[in-house]
Amino acid sequence: MTPHDRGPDLARLRAAVGDFARYTAADRSWERLLLATGPRIDPALPAHRRALLAWLNAWGCRLRYPRDGERDVFCAETAAWWARWGGHLPGPDAALAGLADAEIDLLGECYAELAAMPAAPGARPRSLGPTAATKMLHALRPRALMPWDAAIADALHGARTAAAYRAHLRLGREWARRLLAESGLGGEALAAELGRPGRPLAKMLDDYCYLAFTAGA
């Protein structure tokens, strides 16, 4: 097991979130999403689904927008997915450190269906895919669900399957609990102490993963 597999201590997390603060485009796109959907994203609303698609593309997901006369695949399929799965996600105020094993087990199925969901029109329609699926789940439950990208998933779990996503949430939960115990603070107080007030611990751990595995820091 490498130091990165064991996750950050407080000093390493502080350094990571400080370094990630330089990636201002990511925060701006998130702020635009919240402005369009606040106070909470509701995929039952067409405007919120369109805002989610714009946000995913701002993060490099490259999902084609429908042309005139084409079916809006992303919006239609997201509405159907949300009708099936919205009630099974953790509550809006749930936090990563508090996820139960049964919740994580169900989230693996939720993620697998979302990743396989048709998401763009065309002669060869493409699915949403593993990276965009975790980013979308994070957007819907930012305090509880960590996103990933291909580099993070492959480095930590060697796969992007439902089992790997469950493993990612369990690993993040372990890291979160250890950091909260080390600091003696709650999640909001810890974010403020690290100089990133309002930032969920699930996202700060993703900041760390991005720098450790994607950016190669």
QUIURSUL-V154724 format. One record per helix or strand of 2 or more residues. SS is the DSSP state (H for helix, E for strand). FROM is the first residue (numbers start at 0). LEN is the number of residues. If there is no record, write none. Layout:
ss | from | len
SS | FROM | LEN
SS | FROM | LEN
//
This chain:
ss | from | len
H | 2 | 4
H | 9 | 11
H | 23 | 14
H | 45 | 13
H | 72 | 16
H | 95 | 3
H | 100 | 16
H | 129 | 11
H | 149 | 8
H | 161 | 22
H | 186 | 7
H | 200 | 14
//
